[in-house]
């Protein structure tokens, strides 16, 4: 399900104590709640998520399914590798995860955090002409054909479609709306599915239109 990252580019700092380092910034990833299984085979569902901040003790994650306090979580981020822990606090849009690490693993993660902070600080700004964008607030609602609504997480969005992660697995061709954007399911992803909009959307209106509908 998850592939480990050795972090060969991260500096080795096992002999230092990095326990106070912290990175605040959006990092895309995926996660699974081991206590939440679906289907007759008891398969664990995997959801897309966004890491908002991380230290060697805690991680703040935004995702479509928040779980319960005490639930076991396994998450994967290319920049930090596989992280395991338990939900210590639920948030309106995600959860705080207490990381389960020994001292060696904690110091190794601290080195990766330092490396990520340095990489982001020195990064050249993007040109802002990407076909797909990561919305600032990825949480919204799916509205199904029967009018029911389900929380979802927007992985990315473009003028022609959107990739989402949610606690459902609709059939191909299923019509639904993401916020106010109406489309049909056109393909499956390993952490969700993609919709194609029925009409091309204005690029500068995407985040406003994908927001949850106001009652």
TORBA-645393 format. One line per 4 residues: their letters; for each residue y, x, z of N, C-alpha, C. Coordinates in Angstrom, 1 decimal, padded with zeros to 4 digits, m for minus. Layout:
N
A) Y,X,Z,Y,X,Z,Y,X,Z ~ ...;
This chain:
215
XXXX) m001.2,000.8,000.0,000.0,000.0,000.0,001.3,000.9,000.0 ~ 001.3,001.8,000.9,002.4,002.7,001.0,002.0,004.1,000.6 ~ 002.9,004.9,000.0,002.6,006.2,m000.3,003.5,007.1,000.6 ~ 003.0,008.1,001.2,003.7,008.9,002.1,004.6,009.9,001.3;
XXXX) 005.7,010.3,002.0,006.6,011.3,001.5,006.6,012.5,002.4 ~ 006.3,013.6,001.9,006.3,014.8,002.8,007.6,015.4,003.1 ~ 008.6,015.0,002.2,010.0,015.5,002.5,010.1,017.0,002.3 ~ 009.5,017.5,001.2,009.5,018.9,000.9,010.9,019.5,000.8;
XXXX) 011.9,018.6,000.4,013.2,019.1,000.2,014.0,019.1,001.6 ~ 013.4,018.4,002.6,014.1,018.3,003.8,013.9,019.6,004.6 ~ 015.0,020.1,005.3,014.9,021.3,006.0,013.9,021.2,007.2 ~ 013.2,022.2,007.5,012.2,022.2,008.6,013.0,022.6,009.9;
XXXX) 012.9,021.7,010.8,013.7,021.9,012.1,012.8,021.5,013.3 ~ 011.5,021.8,013.2,010.6,021.3,014.3,011.0,022.0,015.6 ~ 011.7,023.2,015.6,012.0,023.9,016.8,013.3,023.4,017.4 ~ 014.0,022.5,016.7,015.3,022.0,017.3,015.1,020.5,017.7;
XXXX) 016.0,020.0,018.4,015.9,018.6,018.9,017.0,017.8,018.1 ~ 016.5,017.0,017.2,017.5,016.2,016.4,017.6,014.7,016.9 ~ 017.2,014.5,018.1,017.1,013.1,018.6,018.4,012.3,018.6 ~ 019.6,013.0,018.5,020.8,012.2,018.5,021.4,012.0,017.1;
XXXX) 020.7,012.5,016.0,021.3,012.3,014.7,021.1,010.9,014.2 ~ 022.0,010.4,013.3,021.9,009.1,012.8,022.5,009.0,011.4 ~ 021.9,008.2,010.6,022.4,007.9,009.3,022.7,006.4,009.1 ~ 023.9,006.1,008.7,024.3,004.8,008.4,024.6,004.6,006.9;
XXXX) 023.9,003.8,006.3,024.0,003.6,004.8,022.9,002.8,004.3 ~ 023.1,002.2,003.1,022.0,001.4,002.5,021.0,002.2,001.8 ~ 019.7,002.0,002.2,018.6,002.6,001.6,017.5,001.6,001.3 ~ 017.1,001.5,000.0,016.1,000.5,m000.4,014.7,000.9,000.0;
XXXX) 013.9,m000.1,000.4,012.5,000.2,000.8,011.7,m001.0,000.8 ~ 010.6,m001.0,001.5,009.7,m002.1,001.6,009.0,m002.1,003.0 ~ 008.5,m003.2,003.4,007.9,m003.3,004.8,006.8,m004.3,004.8 ~ 006.0,m004.2,005.8,004.9,m005.2,006.1,004.8,m005.4,007.6;
XXXX) 004.6,m006.7,007.9,004.4,m007.0,009.3,002.9,m007.2,009.5 ~ 002.2,m006.3,010.2,000.8,m006.3,010.3,000.3,m007.6,011.0 ~ 001.1,m008.2,011.8,000.7,m009.5,012.5,000.8,m010.7,011.6 ~ 001.4,m010.5,010.4,001.6,m011.7,009.5,000.7,m011.5,008.3;
XXXX) m000.3,m012.3,008.2,m001.2,m012.2,007.1,m001.3,m013.6,006.4 ~ m001.5,m013.5,005.1,m001.5,m014.7,004.3,m002.8,m014.8,003.4 ~ m003.1,m016.0,003.0,m004.3,m016.1,002.1,m005.6,m016.1,002.8 ~ m006.6,m016.5,002.1,m008.0,m016.5,002.7,m008.5,m015.2,003.0;
XXXX) m008.0,m014.1,002.3,m008.5,m012.8,002.5,m007.8,m012.1,003.6 ~ m006.8,m012.7,004.2,m006.0,m012.1,005.3,m005.2,m011.0,004.9 ~ m004.7,m010.9,003.6,m003.9,m009.8,003.1,m002.6,m009.8,003.7 ~ m002.1,m008.6,004.0,m000.8,m008.4,004.6,000.3,m008.4,003.5;
XXXX) 001.3,m009.3,003.6,002.3,m009.4,002.6,003.3,m008.2,002.7 ~ 003.8,m007.7,001.6,004.8,m006.7,001.6,006.1,m007.2,001.0 ~ 007.2,m006.9,001.7,008.5,m007.4,001.3,009.5,m006.3,001.0 ~ 010.4,m006.6,000.1,011.5,m005.6,m000.1,012.5,m005.7,001.1;
XXXX) 013.2,m004.6,001.3,014.1,m004.6,002.4,015.2,m003.5,002.1 ~ 016.2,m003.5,003.0,017.2,m002.5,003.0,017.4,m001.9,004.4 ~ 017.4,m000.6,004.4,017.6,000.1,005.7,019.1,000.2,005.9 ~ 019.7,m000.3,007.0,021.1,m000.2,007.2,021.5,001.0,008.0;
XXXX) 020.7,001.4,009.0,021.0,002.6,009.8,019.6,003.1,010.4 ~ 019.6,004.4,010.7,018.4,004.9,011.3,018.8,006.1,012.1 ~ 018.1,006.2,013.3,018.1,007.4,014.1,016.7,007.8,014.3 ~ 016.4,008.8,015.2,015.0,009.2,015.4,014.4,008.2,016.5;
XXXX) 015.1,007.2,016.9,014.6,006.2,017.9,014.5,004.8,017.3 ~ 015.5,004.5,016.5,015.6,003.1,016.0,015.9,003.0,014.6 ~ 015.6,001.9,013.9,015.9,001.6,012.5,016.4,000.2,012.5 ~ 017.5,m000.1,011.8,018.0,m001.4,011.5,017.7,m001.8,010.1;
XXXX) 016.9,m002.9,009.9,016.4,m003.3,008.6,016.8,m004.7,008.3 ~ 017.2,m004.9,007.0,017.5,m006.3,006.5,016.4,m006.7,005.6 ~ 015.8,m007.9,005.7,014.7,m008.3,004.9,014.5,m009.8,004.9 ~ 013.7,m010.3,004.1,013.5,m011.8,004.0,012.8,m012.4,005.1;
XXXX) 011.9,m011.7,005.8,011.1,m012.2,006.9,011.4,m011.4,008.2 ~ 011.9,m012.0,009.2,012.3,m011.2,010.4,011.2,m010.9,011.4 ~ 010.2,m011.7,011.3,009.1,m011.5,012.3,009.5,m011.9,013.7 ~ 008.7,m011.4,014.7,009.0,m011.8,016.1,009.1,m010.5,016.9;
XXXX) 009.8,m010.6,018.0,009.9,m009.4,018.9,008.5,m009.0,019.3 ~ 008.2,m007.7,019.2,006.9,m007.2,019.5,006.0,m007.0,018.3 ~ 006.3,m007.6,017.2,005.5,m007.5,016.0,005.5,m006.0,015.5 ~ 004.3,m005.6,015.0,004.2,m004.3,014.5,004.7,m004.3,013.0;
XXXX) 005.4,m003.2,012.7,006.1,m003.0,011.4,005.7,m001.7,010.8 ~ 005.3,m001.7,009.5,005.2,m000.5,008.7,006.2,m000.5,007.6 ~ 007.0,000.4,007.5,008.1,000.5,006.4,008.0,001.8,005.7 ~ 008.4,001.7,004.4,008.4,002.9,003.6,009.8,003.0,002.9;
XXXX) 010.4,004.2,003.0,011.6,004.5,002.3,011.5,005.9,001.7 ~ 011.8,006.0,000.4,011.6,007.3,m000.3,012.2,008.4,000.5 ~ 013.4,008.2,001.0,014.2,009.2,001.7,013.6,009.6,003.0 ~ 012.9,008.7,003.7,012.4,009.0,005.0,010.9,008.9,005.2;
XXXX) 010.2,008.5,004.2,008.7,008.3,004.3,008.3,007.1,005.0 ~ 007.1,007.1,005.5,006.5,005.9,006.2,007.0,005.9,007.6 ~ 007.5,004.8,008.1,007.9,004.6,009.5,007.1,003.5,010.1 ~ 006.6,003.7,011.3,005.9,002.7,012.0,006.5,002.4,013.4;
XXXX) 006.5,001.1,013.8,007.1,000.8,015.1,006.9,m000.7,015.4 ~ 007.7,m001.2,016.3,007.7,m002.6,016.7,009.1,m003.2,016.7 ~ 009.2,m004.5,016.4,010.5,m005.2,016.5,010.9,m005.3,017.9 ~ 012.1,m004.7,018.2,012.6,m004.8,019.6,013.7,m005.9,019.7;
XXXX) 014.3,m006.2,018.6,015.3,m007.2,018.6,015.4,m007.9,017.2 ~ 015.5,m009.2,017.2,015.7,m009.9,015.9,017.2,m010.0,015.7 ~ 017.6,m009.9,014.4,019.0,m010.1,014.0,019.1,m011.3,013.0 ~ 020.3,m011.8,012.8,020.4,m012.9,011.9,019.8,m012.7,010.5;
XXXX) 019.9,m011.4,010.0,019.4,m011.1,008.7,018.3,m010.0,008.7 ~ 017.7,m009.7,009.8,016.7,m008.7,009.8,016.2,m008.4,011.2 ~ 016.0,m007.1,011.6,015.5,m006.8,012.9,015.8,m005.3,013.2 ~ 015.7,m005.0,014.5,015.8,m003.6,015.0,014.4,m003.2,015.3;
XXXX) 014.0,m002.0,014.8,012.7,m001.5,014.9,012.7,m000.3,015.8 ~ 011.9,m000.3,016.8,011.7,000.8,017.7,010.6,001.7,017.0 ~ 011.0,002.9,016.7,010.1,003.8,015.9,009.1,004.5,016.9 ~ 007.8,004.5,016.5,006.7,005.1,017.2,006.4,006.4,016.7;
XXXX) 006.9,007.5,017.3,006.8,008.8,016.8,006.5,009.8,018.0 ~ 005.8,010.8,017.7,005.6,011.9,018.7,006.8,012.9,018.5 ~ 006.9,013.9,019.3,008.0,014.8,019.3,008.1,015.5,017.9 ~ 007.0,015.9,017.4,007.0,016.7,016.1,007.5,015.7,015.0;
XXXX) 007.0,014.5,015.0,007.4,013.6,013.9,008.8,013.2,014.1 ~ 009.3,013.1,015.4,010.7,012.7,015.6,011.6,013.8,015.1 ~ 011.3,015.1,015.4,012.1,016.2,014.9,012.1,016.3,013.4 ~ 010.9,016.0,012.8,010.8,016.0,011.3,011.7,015.0,010.7;
XXXX) 011.7,013.8,011.3,012.6,012.7,010.8,014.0,013.1,011.0 ~ 014.4,013.7,012.1,015.7,014.2,012.3,016.2,015.1,011.2 ~ 015.3,016.0,010.7,015.7,016.9,009.6,015.9,016.1,008.4 ~ 015.1,015.0,008.1,015.3,014.2,006.9,016.7,013.5,007.0;
XXXX) 017.0,013.0,008.2,018.3,012.3,008.4,019.4,013.2,008.1 ~ 019.4,014.4,008.6,020.4,015.4,008.3,020.6,015.7,006.8 ~ 019.4,015.8,006.2,019.4,016.1,004.7,020.0,014.9,004.0 ~ 019.7,013.7,004.3,020.2,012.5,003.7,021.7,012.4,003.8;
XXXX) 022.2,012.6,005.0,023.6,012.6,005.3,024.4,013.6,004.4 ~ 023.8,014.8,004.3,024.4,015.8,003.5,024.4,015.5,002.0 ~ 023.2,014.9,001.5,023.1,014.5,000.1,024.1,013.4,m000.2 ~ 024.2,012.4,000.6,025.1,011.3,000.3,026.6,011.8,000.4;
XXXX) 026.9,012.6,001.3,028.3,013.1,001.5,028.7,013.9,000.3 ~ 027.8,014.6,m000.4,028.1,015.5,m001.5,027.9,014.8,m002.9 ~ 027.5,013.5,m002.8,027.1,012.8,m004.0,028.4,012.5,m004.8 ~ 028.3,012.6,m006.2,029.4,012.2,m007.0,029.4,010.7,m007.1;
XXXX) 030.6,010.0,m007.0,030.7,008.6,m007.0,030.1,008.0,m008.3 ~ 029.4,006.8,m008.2,028.8,006.2,m009.4,029.9,005.6,m010.3 ~ 029.6,005.4,m011.5,030.6,005.0,m012.5,030.8,003.5,m012.5 ~ 030.0,002.7,m011.8,030.1,001.3,m011.6,029.9,000.5,m012.9;
XXXX) 029.1,001.1,m013.8,028.8,000.4,m015.1,027.3,000.1,m015.2 ~ 026.6,000.0,m014.1,025.2,m000.2,m014.1,024.9,m001.6,m014.5 ~ 023.8,m001.8,m015.2,023.4,m003.1,m015.6,022.9,m004.0,m014.4 ~ 022.3,m003.3,m013.5,021.8,m004.0,m012.3,022.5,m003.5,m011.0;
XXXX) 022.9,m004.4,m010.1,023.6,m004.0,m008.9,022.8,m004.3,m007.7 ~ 023.1,m003.6,m006.6,022.5,m004.0,m005.3,023.6,m004.7,m004.6 ~ 023.5,m006.0,m004.3,024.5,m006.8,m003.6,024.8,m006.3,m002.2 ~ 026.1,m006.4,m001.8,026.5,m005.9,m000.5,025.7,m006.7,000.6;
XXXX) 025.6,m008.0,000.4,024.8,m008.9,001.3,023.6,m009.4,000.5 ~ 022.4,m008.8,000.7,021.2,m009.2,m000.1,020.5,m010.5,000.4 ~ 021.0,m011.1,001.5,020.3,m012.3,002.0,020.9,m013.6,001.4 ~ 020.1,m014.5,000.9,020.5,m015.8,000.4,019.4,m016.8,000.5;
XXXX) 019.5,m017.9,m000.3,018.5,m018.9,m000.2,018.0,m019.2,m001.6 ~ 016.7,m019.5,m001.7,016.1,m020.0,m002.9,016.0,m021.5,m002.7 ~ 016.4,m022.2,m003.8,016.3,m023.7,m003.8,015.2,m024.1,m004.8 ~ 014.1,m024.7,m004.4,013.0,m025.0,m005.2,013.3,m026.4,m005.9;
XXXX) 012.4,m026.8,m006.8,012.5,m028.0,m007.6,012.5,m029.2,m006.7 ~ 011.9,m029.2,m005.6,011.8,m030.4,m004.7,013.0,m030.4,m003.7 ~ 013.9,m029.5,m003.9,015.1,m029.5,m003.0,014.9,m028.6,m001.7 ~ 013.7,m028.2,m001.5,013.5,m027.3,m000.3,014.1,m026.0,m000.5;
XXXX) 014.5,m025.3,000.6,015.2,m024.0,000.6,014.4,m023.0,001.4 ~ 014.3,m021.8,000.9,013.6,m020.7,001.6,014.5,m019.5,001.6 ~ 014.6,m018.8,002.7,015.4,m017.5,002.7,014.7,m016.5,001.8 ~ 015.6,m015.7,001.2,015.1,m014.6,000.3,016.0,m013.4,000.4;
XXXX) 015.5,m012.3,m000.1,016.2,m011.0,m000.1,016.3,m010.6,m001.6 ~ 017.6,m010.4,m002.0,017.8,m010.0,m003.4,017.7,m008.5,m003.5 ~ 016.7,m008.1,m004.3,016.4,m006.7,m004.5,017.5,m006.1,m005.4 ~ 017.8,m006.7,m006.6,018.9,m006.4,m007.4,019.2,m007.5,m008.3;
XXXX) 020.3,m007.5,m009.0,020.8,m008.6,m009.8,021.6,m008.1,m011.0 ~ 021.5,m008.8,m012.1,022.2,m008.5,m013.3,022.8,m009.8,m013.9 ~ 023.4,m009.7,m015.0,024.0,m010.8,m015.7,022.9,m011.8,m016.2 ~ 021.7,m011.3,m016.5,020.7,m012.1,m017.1,019.6,m012.5,m016.1;
XXXX) 019.5,m011.9,m014.9,018.4,m012.2,m014.0,018.5,m011.6,m012.7 ~ 017.5,m011.8,m011.8,017.6,m011.3,m010.5,016.1,m011.1,m010.0 ~ 016.0,m010.0,m009.2,014.7,m009.7,m008.6,014.8,m010.0,m007.1 ~ 013.8,m010.8,m006.6,013.9,m011.3,m005.2,012.6,m011.0,m004.5;
XXXX) 012.7,m011.0,m003.1,011.5,m010.9,m002.3,011.6,m012.1,m001.3 ~ 010.5,m012.8,m001.2,010.5,m014.0,m000.3,009.1,m014.3,000.2 ~ 009.0,m015.2,001.1,007.7,m015.5,001.7,007.0,m016.6,000.9 ~ 007.1,m016.5,m000.5,006.4,m017.5,m001.4,005.9,m016.7,m002.6;
XXXX) 005.0,m017.2,m003.3,004.5,m016.6,m004.5,004.4,m017.7,m005.6 ~ 005.6,m018.0,m006.3,005.6,m019.1,m007.3,004.9,m018.7,m008.6 ~ 004.5,m019.7,m009.3,003.9,m019.5,m010.6,004.9,m019.1,m011.6 ~ 004.4,m018.4,m012.7,005.3,m018.0,m013.8,005.9,m019.3,m014.4;
XXXX) 007.2,m019.3,m014.7,007.8,m020.4,m015.3,008.4,m021.4,m014.3 ~ 008.2,m021.2,m013.0,008.7,m022.1,m012.0,010.2,m022.0,m012.0 ~ 010.9,m023.2,m012.1,012.3,m023.2,m012.0,012.8,m023.1,m010.6 ~ 013.9,m022.5,m010.3,014.5,m022.4,m009.0,015.9,m021.8,m009.1;
XXXX) 016.6,m021.9,m008.0,017.9,m021.4,m008.0,018.0,m020.3,m006.8 ~ 018.8,m019.2,m007.1,019.1,m018.2,m006.2,020.6,m018.4,m005.9 ~ 020.9,m019.0,m004.7,022.3,m019.4,m004.5,022.6,m020.5,m005.5 ~ 023.6,m020.2,m006.3,023.9,m021.2,m007.4,023.4,m020.8,m008.8;
XXXX) 022.7,m019.7,m008.8,022.2,m019.2,m010.1,020.8,m019.8,m010.4 ~ 020.7,m020.5,m011.5,019.4,m021.2,m011.8,018.7,m020.4,m012.9 ~ 017.4,m020.3,m012.6,016.5,m019.6,m013.6,015.1,m019.9,m013.4 ~ 014.2,m019.2,m014.1,012.8,m019.4,m014.0,012.1,m018.1,m013.8;
XXXX) 010.9,m018.1,m013.1,010.2,m017.0,m012.7,009.6,m016.4,m014.0 ~ 009.8,m015.1,m014.3,009.3,m014.5,m015.6,008.3,m013.4,m015.3 ~ 008.3,m012.8,m014.2,007.3,m011.7,m013.9,007.2,m011.5,m012.4 ~ 006.1,m010.8,m012.1,005.8,m010.5,m010.7,006.2,m009.0,m010.4;
XXXX) 006.6,m008.7,m009.2,006.8,m007.4,m008.7,005.9,m007.1,m007.6 ~ 005.7,m005.8,m007.2,004.8,m005.5,m006.1,005.4,m006.1,m004.8 ~ 006.7,m006.3,m004.7,007.3,m006.9,m003.5,008.0,m008.2,m003.7 ~ 007.7,m008.9,m004.8,008.4,m010.2,m005.0,008.2,m010.6,m006.5;
XXXX) 009.3,m011.2,m007.0,009.2,m011.7,m008.4,010.6,m011.7,m009.0 ~ 010.7,m011.8,m010.3,011.9,m011.7,m011.1,012.2,m013.1,m011.7 ~ 013.4,m013.5,m011.7,013.9,m014.7,m012.4,014.8,m014.3,m013.6 ~ 014.7,m015.1,m014.7,015.6,m015.0,m015.8,016.6,m016.2,m015.7;
XXXX) 017.9,m016.0,m015.7,018.8,m017.1,m015.6,018.8,m017.9,m016.9 ~ 019.1,m019.1,m016.8,019.1,m020.0,m018.0,020.4,m019.7,m018.9 ~ 021.3,m019.0,m018.3,022.5,m018.6,m019.1,023.0,m017.3,m018.6 ~ 023.7,m016.5,m019.4,024.2,m015.2,m019.0,025.4,m015.4,m018.1;
XXXX) 025.5,m014.7,m017.0,026.5,m014.8,m016.0,027.6,m013.8,m016.1 ~ 028.8,m014.1,m015.6,029.9,m013.2,m015.6,029.6,m012.1,m014.5 ~ 029.7,m010.8,m014.9,029.3,m009.7,m014.0,030.1,m009.8,m012.7 ~ 031.4,m010.0,m012.7,032.2,m010.0,m011.5,032.0,m011.2,m010.6;
XXXX) 031.2,m012.2,m011.1,031.0,m013.4,m010.3,029.6,m013.4,m009.6 ~ 028.8,m012.4,m009.9,027.4,m012.4,m009.5,027.2,m012.6,m008.0 ~ 027.9,m011.7,m007.2,027.7,m011.8,m005.7,028.2,m013.1,m005.2 ~ 029.2,m013.7,m005.7,029.7,m015.0,m005.2,028.7,m016.1,m005.6;
XXXX) 028.2,m016.1,m006.8,027.2,m017.1,m007.2,025.9,m017.0,m006.5 ~ 025.5,m015.8,m006.1,024.2,m015.7,m005.4,024.2,m016.0,m003.9 ~ 025.4,m016.2,m003.4,025.6,m016.5,m002.0,024.9,m017.8,m001.6 ~ 024.5,m018.0,m000.4,023.9,m019.3,000.0,024.8,m020.5,m000.3;
XXX) 024.3,m021.6,m000.9,025.2,m022.7,m001.1,025.8,m023.3,000.2 ~ 027.0,m023.7,000.2,027.7,m024.2,001.3,027.4,m025.7,001.4 ~ 027.0,m026.1,002.6,026.7,m027.6,002.8,027.9,m028.4,002.6;
